[in-house]
Amino acid sequence: MPEKPPDPGEPDPRRAAVLGLIVTLLLLVLGYVIVKVLADSSRLQDCAMSGRSNCAPITAPNGDSQ
């Protein structure tokens, strides 16, 4: 007996799975970025609390603008 073609009104189950995978990957990337930002902030605060004055790197302009 041949398979009945899917009803056009029924949603494709693969679409929900792909959407779930995309949302999961987005949350993982966002979580990683937040962890990196918090770690950098914590490192800077630890440096400042230890009394050092050169904790944050300062980039000087090249001076070649003339």
Secondary structure, 3 states (H helix, E strand, C coil): CCCCCCCCCCCCHHHHHHHHHHHHHHHHHHHHHHHHHHHHHHHHHHHHHCCCCCCCCCCCCCCCCC
